[in-house]
Amino acid sequence: MQALQAATRNPADFMGVSQKQGTVEVSKNADLLLLDANPLDDIHNTEKIRALVIHGKLLDRTQLDEQLKKAVAFAVQ
């Protein structure tokens, strides 16, 4: 739990934006990562990404894989 908070809630608190982000609550920015397994059971489950919601837009696994391919292709140019 401490590792997850260190990556989410704590930075929002530090940056003074905890009213808008850092936790999942009504009226906060809809930026979150959806996982296939509980990271509290095993921190490596943070690598089992199903989808991402960023700025209210859903990117499913297929879209994330496409973005990754584009980034890799750009990096090796």
N, C-alpha and C positions, 0 to 999 in steps of 0.2 A: 504494500500500500504506500509506503514511504517513497519508493521509486516512482510510482505513478503520480503521486502528489508533487514530487519534485519536477515532473515534466509538465504539469497542468496547472494546478491551483497555486502553487508557490510562486511561479513566475508572474502570474496575473496579480497576485498580492504585491509582489516586489515592484511591478511596473505601475501599480495603482489603477489597474483596470478590472479588478475583480467584480465590479458591478456589471460588467459587460461580458466577461469571459473567464475561463478557468474551471468552471463546473457546469454541469448540465442542469439548467433551471429555466423556468418560464422567463421570457424576455431577454435572455442572453443570446449572444451570437451562436449560430448553429454550426459550429466547427467541432466535429468529433470523428473518431476513428471507430469503426465497427469491426470487432474481432470474432473469429470462429470459436475461440476458447477463452476461458476466464484467466486473465493475467494474474489474479490473486492466487490461483492454484499453482501457476508456473510462469515466471516472468518471461520465459521464452515464447509464451503465447502471444506476446505483443507482436511477434513476427507473422502471426496468422491473420492477416488483414483481409477482411471480406469487402469492405467499402469505406469510403471517406465522404463525409459531408463537410464541404468547405464553402463558406459564405452562403450557406443555404442550398448549395447545389450538390446533388448526390453523384458520386463517381463510383460505379460498381467495379468489381474485380477486373472485368474485361477492359474497362476504360483505364483503370490504373495500370494494367499491363501494357496497354497501348502507349500511355504516357512514358512509362519506363523504357520501352523500346525506342521511342523518339529521343529521350534523354541520352541513352547509350549511343545511339547513332550520331547524335550531335557531338558527344564527348570524344568519339574516336575519329572525327574528321580532322 
